[in-house]
Amino acid sequence: MVSDVIKSYADSLEKQHQLYRRSLVIVVIAQLFGGAGLAAGVTVGALIAQDMLGTDNFAGIPSALLTIGSAVSALLVGRLSQRYGRRAGLATGFIAGGIGAIGIVIAAVVNNLALLFASMLVYGAGTSTNLQARYAGTDLAKPAQRARAISVAMVATTFGAVTGPNLVDVMGRFAASLGIPALAGPFVLAAAAFLMAGFIFWALLRPDPFMVAKAIAEGQTTNVRDEPAADPKVPAIRQRGIMVGTSVMVFTQIVMVAIMTMTPVHMKHHGHSLGEVGMVIGFHIAAMYLPSLVTGVLVDKLGHTIMSYASGVTLLLAGIVAAAAPGDSMFLLIVALSLLGLGWNFGLISGTAQIIEATPVATRAKTQGTVDVLIALAGASGGALSGVVVANASFTVLALGGSILSLLLIPIVIGSQKFRLKETRERDAISEIR
């Protein structure tokens, strides 16, 4: 049953435009906090595990658990959003992430490995919700605005995500003053940041833009001309679009997480300080999010295909530079991790734009959640295997392996383009016969 408020927005183009702009502002504010919460697990998660376990072999486990938690929560947040709207889904996910961060702090204080691993799973809800928030600004966006709407949400994450790693030393000293291990300091910040982001979405995202979009779509189904499913080719094209968009994001996630997870451990082995680790990760996260506005414009102007190619090439360069960089070279590590973040940015925005284009509103949030599950599982695989590869081979082998894997994006996208061209020709031929 559509409420009167939702219906009033569904019936008014002016109100829809106002809500679209207001929703973007709310997403920006929430993501300023969400980004700060995201940075803790990236920067010191592996170091906490290494400190507790006393070995590198399992240093990738926290990243794997975090991403498994992200996978489960992405599914739940997607389904909550589909049924009750973005407000309920995003608020729940961020609050769960805040609770997980509190659990990690407690685990560090009592030196409890089981609690650390369990809390990493719950903390993953915050990281996946931070990623899913990119969809919230697209619900009422016009097709030519979608990539830019995605990019606005991602740029908003930059401030917190870049500031977070560079506060590692500050938060470490603050935590130590409270009798908490220094490495748990960033998770104190993460707890407060995720809880605040959840409160912002719950309190301010009214009316819910996704519920308005659903009401608009339901109204349009009464007009056969506005129903794209009337074309029998549409389901196949949509499925192909979902598959390719998902593949692009999955491969970029595997490569990015694998190399990023072991970089702090690699740097520690070469005598870098915690502050230097935070600086490199800060540049990496800045490259993941800061170029988003430009990337969004490029995706809208050039198309997701070209930007998917750009993602594969950039990740290839990142792996080569990381493999060739001497362990004591801060400059080359910053270059490598910045390229790694930029390649991920290209892949995520182009892949997300394709997913949105390929999904009808009736199943959009649910499909988006399912796709993010696969992305999270891909990250879990990359994070878990990265420690094993480095322990049994080297960081160089890991970086080169990631660069080779990134090249798989190119044949996947080429195959998709051939399929779309074939479908277009068949549609045109049928239209001429008619």
C-alpha positions as CSV (number, residue, x, y, z in Angstrom):
1,M,0.0,0.0,0.0
2,V,1.5,3.3,-1.1
3,S,1.3,6.1,1.4
4,D,-0.1,9.5,0.5
5,V,3.3,11.1,1.0
6,I,5.0,8.6,-1.4
7,K,2.2,9.0,-3.9
8,S,2.4,12.8,-3.8
9,Y,6.1,12.5,-4.8
10,A,5.4,9.9,-7.4
11,D,2.9,12.2,-9.1
12,S,5.1,15.3,-9.1
13,L,8.2,15.7,-11.3
14,E,9.2,18.8,-9.3
15,K,9.0,16.9,-6.0
16,Q,11.0,14.1,-7.4
17,H,13.8,16.4,-8.5
18,Q,13.8,18.0,-5.1
19,L,13.9,14.6,-3.3
20,Y,16.7,13.5,-5.7
21,R,18.9,16.5,-4.7
22,R,18.1,16.2,-1.0
23,S,18.8,12.5,-1.0
24,L,22.3,13.1,-2.5
25,V,23.0,15.7,0.2
26,I,22.0,13.1,2.9
27,V,24.1,10.4,1.3
28,V,27.1,12.8,1.2
29,I,26.7,13.7,4.9
30,A,26.4,10.1,6.0
31,Q,29.3,8.9,3.8
32,L,31.6,11.5,5.4
33,F,31.2,9.4,8.6
34,G,30.9,6.0,6.8
35,G,34.3,6.5,5.1
36,A,36.0,7.1,8.4
37,G,34.6,3.8,9.7
38,L,35.7,2.0,6.6
39,A,39.4,2.9,7.0
40,A,40.1,1.1,10.3
41,G,39.7,-2.4,8.9
42,V,41.7,-1.6,5.8
43,T,44.6,0.0,7.7
44,V,45.2,-2.1,10.8
45,G,42.9,-5.2,10.6
46,A,45.8,-7.4,9.3
47,L,48.2,-6.0,11.8
48,I,46.0,-6.8,14.8
49,A,45.7,-10.4,13.6
50,Q,49.5,-10.6,13.0
51,D,50.1,-9.2,16.5
52,M,47.7,-11.7,18.2
53,L,48.8,-14.8,16.1
54,G,52.5,-14.0,15.8
55,T,52.7,-15.1,12.1
56,D,52.0,-13.7,8.7
57,N,50.3,-16.9,7.4
58,F,46.9,-15.9,8.7
59,A,47.3,-12.1,8.5
60,G,44.7,-12.1,5.7
61,I,42.0,-13.8,7.8
62,P,40.6,-10.5,9.3
63,S,40.2,-9.1,5.7
64,A,38.5,-12.4,4.7
65,L,36.2,-12.4,7.6
66,L,35.4,-8.7,7.1
67,T,34.4,-9.4,3.5
68,I,32.4,-12.5,4.4
69,G,30.5,-10.4,6.9
70,S,30.1,-7.8,4.1
71,A,28.7,-10.5,1.8
72,V,26.1,-11.7,4.3
73,S,25.1,-8.1,5.2
74,A,25.0,-7.0,1.6
75,L,22.4,-9.7,1.0
76,L,20.4,-8.6,4.1
77,V,20.7,-4.9,3.4
78,G,19.6,-5.4,-0.2
79,R,16.5,-7.3,0.8
80,L,15.7,-4.9,3.6
81,S,16.0,-2.0,1.1
82,Q,13.9,-3.8,-1.5
83,R,11.1,-4.3,1.0
84,Y,11.3,-1.3,3.3
85,G,13.4,1.2,1.4
86,R,17.0,2.5,1.5
87,R,16.5,4.2,4.9
88,A,15.8,0.9,6.8
89,G,18.5,-1.1,4.9
90,L,21.3,1.4,5.2
91,A,20.6,2.5,8.8
92,T,20.6,-1.2,9.9
93,G,23.8,-2.0,8.1
94,F,25.7,0.9,9.5
95,I,24.5,0.4,13.1
96,A,25.6,-3.3,12.9
97,G,29.0,-2.2,11.6
98,G,29.4,0.1,14.6
99,I,28.5,-2.7,17.0
100,G,31.1,-4.9,15.3
101,A,33.8,-2.2,15.7
102,I,33.0,-2.0,19.5
103,G,33.5,-5.8,19.6
104,I,36.9,-5.6,17.9
105,V,38.0,-3.0,20.5
106,I,36.9,-5.3,23.4
107,A,38.6,-8.3,21.7
108,A,41.9,-6.3,21.6
109,V,41.6,-5.4,25.2
110,V,41.0,-8.9,26.5
111,N,43.2,-10.5,23.8
112,N,40.4,-12.8,22.6
113,L,41.0,-14.1,19.1
114,A,37.5,-15.7,18.8
115,L,35.8,-12.4,19.7
116,L,38.1,-10.6,17.2
117,F,37.1,-12.9,14.3
118,A,33.4,-12.8,15.2
119,S,33.4,-9.0,15.5
120,M,35.2,-8.7,12.2
121,L,32.3,-10.5,10.6
122,V,29.8,-8.0,12.1
123,Y,32.1,-5.0,11.3
124,G,31.8,-6.1,7.7
125,A,28.2,-4.9,7.7
126,G,29.5,-1.4,7.9
127,T,31.9,-1.7,5.0
128,S,29.3,-3.3,2.7
129,T,26.7,-0.7,3.7
130,N,29.2,2.0,2.9
131,L,29.4,0.5,-0.6
132,Q,25.7,0.0,-1.0
133,A,25.0,3.6,-0.1
134,R,26.3,4.5,-3.6
135,Y,22.9,3.2,-4.9
136,A,20.8,5.5,-2.7
137,G,21.4,8.6,-4.9
138,T,20.6,6.8,-8.1
139,D,17.0,5.8,-7.4
140,L,15.5,9.0,-8.8
141,A,18.3,9.9,-11.1
142,K,17.8,10.1,-14.9
143,P,19.7,7.6,-17.0
144,A,22.3,10.2,-18.0
145,Q,22.9,11.2,-14.4
146,R,23.3,7.8,-12.8
147,A,27.1,7.4,-13.0
148,R,27.5,10.9,-11.6
149,A,25.1,10.2,-8.8
150,I,27.2,7.1,-7.9
151,S,30.3,9.2,-8.0
152,V,28.9,11.9,-5.6
153,A,28.3,9.2,-3.0
154,M,31.8,7.8,-3.5
155,V,33.5,11.2,-3.4
156,A,31.7,11.9,-0.1
157,T,33.4,8.8,1.3
158,T,36.9,10.3,0.5
159,F,37.1,12.7,3.4
160,G,36.6,10.2,6.1
161,A,38.3,7.4,4.3
162,V,41.5,9.4,3.8
163,T,41.4,11.1,7.2
164,G,40.9,7.7,9.0
165,P,44.3,6.1,8.1
166,N,46.2,9.3,8.8
167,L,44.6,9.3,12.3
168,V,46.1,5.9,13.1
169,D,48.8,7.3,15.3
170,V,46.5,9.9,17.0
171,M,43.8,7.3,17.7
172,G,46.5,4.8,18.8
173,R,47.7,7.3,21.4
174,F,44.2,8.1,22.4
175,A,43.4,4.4,22.8
176,A,46.6,3.8,24.8
177,S,45.6,6.6,27.2
178,L,42.4,4.6,27.9
179,G,44.3,1.4,28.5
180,I,43.3,0.0,25.0
181,P,45.9,-1.5,22.7
182,A,47.1,1.2,20.2
183,L,46.2,-0.9,17.1
184,A,42.5,-0.9,18.3
185,G,42.4,2.9,18.3
186,P,41.1,3.2,14.7
187,F,38.2,0.9,15.6
188,V,37.1,3.3,18.3
189,L,36.8,5.9,15.6
190,A,35.0,3.4,13.3
191,A,32.4,2.6,16.0
192,A,31.4,6.2,16.4
193,A,31.5,6.9,12.7
194,F,29.3,4.0,11.6
195,L,26.8,4.6,14.4
196,M,26.5,8.2,13.3
197,A,26.1,7.3,9.6
198,G,23.3,4.9,10.6
199,F,21.5,7.6,12.6
200,I,21.8,10.1,9.7
201,F,20.1,7.7,7.3
202,W,17.4,6.7,9.7
203,A,16.6,10.2,10.8
204,L,16.9,12.2,7.6
205,L,16.2,9.9,4.5
206,R,12.5,10.7,4.5
207,P,10.6,10.2,2.2
208,D,12.5,7.2,1.0
209,P,13.7,7.8,-2.6
210,F,13.6,4.0,-3.4
211,M,10.0,3.7,-2.3
212,V,9.1,6.7,-4.5
213,A,10.9,5.1,-7.4
214,K,8.9,1.9,-6.8
215,A,5.7,3.8,-6.8
216,I,6.6,5.5,-10.1
217,A,7.4,2.2,-11.7
218,E,4.2,0.6,-10.5
219,G,2.2,3.5,-12.0
220,Q,4.0,3.1,-15.3
221,T,3.2,-0.6,-15.7
222,T,-0.4,0.3,-16.5
223,N,0.8,1.7,-19.8
224,V,2.0,-1.1,-22.1
225,R,4.2,1.3,-24.1
226,D,6.2,2.1,-20.9
227,E,6.8,-1.5,-20.0
228,P,10.2,-2.7,-21.4
229,A,9.5,-6.4,-20.8
230,A,7.2,-6.2,-23.8
231,D,10.3,-6.8,-25.9
232,P,11.2,-10.5,-25.6
233,K,14.9,-9.6,-26.1
234,V,15.1,-7.4,-23.0
235,P,15.4,-10.1,-20.3
236,A,18.4,-11.7,-22.1
237,I,20.1,-8.3,-22.6
238,R,19.5,-7.4,-18.9
239,Q,20.9,-10.7,-17.7
240,R,24.0,-10.2,-19.8
241,G,24.3,-6.7,-18.5
242,I,24.1,-7.9,-14.9
243,M,26.7,-10.6,-15.6
244,V,29.2,-8.3,-17.2
245,G,28.8,-5.5,-14.7
246,T,29.2,-8.0,-11.8
247,S,32.3,-9.6,-13.5
248,V,34.0,-6.2,-13.8
249,M,33.4,-5.4,-10.1
250,V,34.3,-8.9,-8.9
251,F,37.7,-9.0,-10.7
252,T,38.6,-5.4,-9.6
253,Q,37.7,-6.3,-6.0
254,I,39.8,-9.5,-6.0
255,V,42.9,-7.7,-7.3
256,M,42.4,-4.6,-5.1
257,V,41.8,-6.4,-1.8
258,A,44.6,-9.0,-2.3
259,I,47.3,-6.4,-2.9
260,M,45.9,-3.8,-0.5
261,T,45.6,-6.4,2.4
262,M,49.2,-7.4,2.4
263,T,50.8,-4.0,1.7
264,P,50.8,-3.0,5.4
265,V,52.4,-6.3,6.3
266,H,55.0,-5.9,3.5
267,M,55.8,-2.4,4.7
268,K,56.2,-3.5,8.3
269,H,58.7,-6.1,7.2
270,H,60.8,-3.4,5.6
271,G,60.8,-1.2,8.7
272,H,58.1,1.3,7.9
273,S,56.3,2.9,10.8
274,L,52.6,2.7,11.5
275,G,52.3,6.3,10.4
276,E,53.9,5.5,7.0
277,V,51.6,2.6,6.5
278,G,48.6,4.9,7.2
279,M,50.0,7.4,4.7
280,V,50.2,4.8,1.9
281,I,46.8,3.5,2.6
282,G,45.5,7.0,2.8
283,F,46.7,7.7,-0.8
284,H,45.2,4.4,-1.8
285,I,41.8,5.1,-0.4
286,A,41.9,8.7,-1.8
287,A,42.5,7.1,-5.3
288,M,39.6,4.8,-4.7
289,Y,37.1,7.5,-4.1
290,L,38.4,11.0,-4.9
291,P,38.5,10.6,-8.8
292,S,34.8,9.5,-8.7
293,L,33.3,12.8,-10.0
294,V,35.5,12.7,-13.0
295,T,35.0,8.9,-13.4
296,G,31.2,9.4,-13.2
297,V,31.3,12.0,-16.0
298,L,33.5,9.8,-18.1
299,V,31.1,6.8,-17.7
300,D,28.1,8.9,-18.6
301,K,29.9,10.4,-21.6
302,L,32.1,7.6,-22.9
303,G,30.1,4.6,-21.6
304,H,30.8,1.8,-19.2
305,T,32.6,-0.3,-21.8
306,I,35.6,2.0,-22.3
307,M,35.9,2.7,-18.6
308,S,35.9,-1.1,-17.9
309,Y,38.9,-1.4,-20.3
310,A,40.6,1.5,-18.4
311,S,40.1,-0.3,-15.1
312,G,41.8,-3.5,-16.4
313,V,44.8,-1.5,-17.8
314,T,45.2,0.6,-14.6
315,L,45.1,-2.4,-12.4
316,L,47.7,-4.1,-14.6
317,L,50.0,-1.1,-14.1
318,A,49.4,-1.1,-10.4
319,G,50.5,-4.7,-10.1
320,I,53.6,-4.1,-12.1
321,V,54.7,-1.1,-10.1
322,A,54.0,-2.9,-6.8
323,A,56.0,-5.9,-7.9
324,A,58.9,-3.8,-9.1
325,A,59.0,-1.3,-6.1
326,P,61.8,-1.8,-3.5
327,G,60.2,-2.5,-0.1
328,D,61.8,0.7,1.3
329,S,60.5,3.0,-1.4
330,M,57.6,5.0,0.0
331,F,57.2,6.9,-3.3
332,L,56.7,3.8,-5.5
333,L,54.5,2.1,-3.0
334,I,52.3,5.2,-3.0
335,V,52.2,5.2,-6.8
336,A,51.3,1.5,-6.9
337,L,48.6,1.7,-4.3
338,S,47.2,4.9,-5.9
339,L,47.0,3.1,-9.3
340,L,45.4,0.2,-7.5
341,G,42.7,2.5,-6.0
342,L,42.1,4.3,-9.3
343,G,41.6,1.0,-11.2
344,W,39.2,-0.1,-8.6
345,N,37.3,3.2,-8.9
346,F,37.0,2.8,-12.7
347,G,35.7,-0.7,-12.4
348,L,33.3,-0.1,-9.6
349,I,31.6,2.9,-11.1
350,S,31.4,1.5,-14.6
351,G,30.2,-1.9,-13.3
352,T,27.6,-0.3,-11.0
353,A,26.2,1.9,-13.8
354,Q,25.7,-1.2,-15.9
355,I,24.0,-3.0,-13.1
356,I,21.6,-0.1,-12.6
357,E,20.9,0.1,-16.3
358,A,20.2,-3.7,-16.4
359,T,17.8,-3.9,-13.5
360,P,14.1,-2.9,-13.2
361,V,13.0,-1.1,-10.1
362,A,10.8,-4.0,-9.1
363,T,14.0,-6.1,-8.3
364,R,16.7,-3.5,-8.3
365,A,17.7,-3.2,-4.6
366,K,17.5,-7.0,-4.1
367,T,19.7,-7.6,-7.2
368,Q,22.1,-4.9,-6.1
369,G,22.5,-6.6,-2.7
370,T,23.1,-10.0,-4.4
371,V,25.7,-8.5,-6.7
372,D,27.5,-6.9,-3.7
373,V,27.5,-10.4,-2.1
374,L,29.6,-11.7,-5.0
375,I,31.8,-8.6,-4.7
376,A,32.4,-9.2,-1.0
377,L,33.1,-12.9,-1.5
378,A,35.6,-12.0,-4.2
379,G,37.3,-9.7,-1.7
380,A,37.2,-12.4,0.9
381,S,39.0,-14.8,-1.5
382,G,41.6,-12.2,-2.4
383,G,42.1,-11.3,1.3
384,A,42.4,-14.9,2.5
385,L,44.7,-16.1,-0.3
386,S,46.9,-13.0,-0.2
387,G,48.5,-13.9,3.1
388,V,49.2,-17.5,2.0
389,V,50.8,-16.3,-1.3
390,V,53.1,-13.8,0.5
391,A,54.1,-16.3,3.2
392,N,54.9,-19.1,0.7
393,A,56.2,-16.9,-2.2
394,S,56.5,-13.2,-1.9
395,F,54.7,-9.9,-2.2
396,T,56.1,-9.5,-5.7
397,V,54.4,-12.7,-6.8
398,L,51.1,-11.6,-5.3
399,A,51.3,-8.2,-7.2
400,L,52.2,-9.8,-10.5
401,G,49.4,-12.4,-10.1
402,G,46.9,-9.5,-9.5
403,S,48.1,-7.7,-12.6
404,I,47.6,-10.8,-14.8
405,L,44.2,-11.4,-13.3
406,S,43.1,-7.8,-14.1
407,L,43.6,-8.5,-17.8
408,L,40.7,-10.9,-17.8
409,L,38.4,-7.9,-17.7
410,I,39.2,-7.1,-21.4
411,P,37.9,-10.3,-23.0
412,I,34.8,-10.3,-20.8
413,V,33.8,-6.8,-21.9
414,I,34.6,-7.6,-25.6
415,G,32.4,-10.7,-25.4
416,S,29.6,-8.6,-24.0
417,Q,29.9,-6.0,-26.7
418,K,29.6,-8.7,-29.4
419,F,26.5,-10.0,-27.7
420,R,24.9,-6.6,-27.5
421,L,25.8,-5.9,-31.2
422,K,24.2,-9.2,-32.2
423,E,21.0,-8.5,-30.2
424,T,20.8,-4.9,-31.7
425,R,21.1,-6.3,-35.2
426,E,18.4,-8.9,-34.6
427,R,16.0,-6.3,-33.1
428,D,16.6,-4.0,-36.1
429,A,15.9,-6.9,-38.5
430,I,12.7,-7.8,-36.8
431,S,11.6,-4.1,-36.8
432,E,12.2,-3.9,-40.6
433,I,10.1,-7.1,-41.3
434,R,7.3,-5.7,-39.2
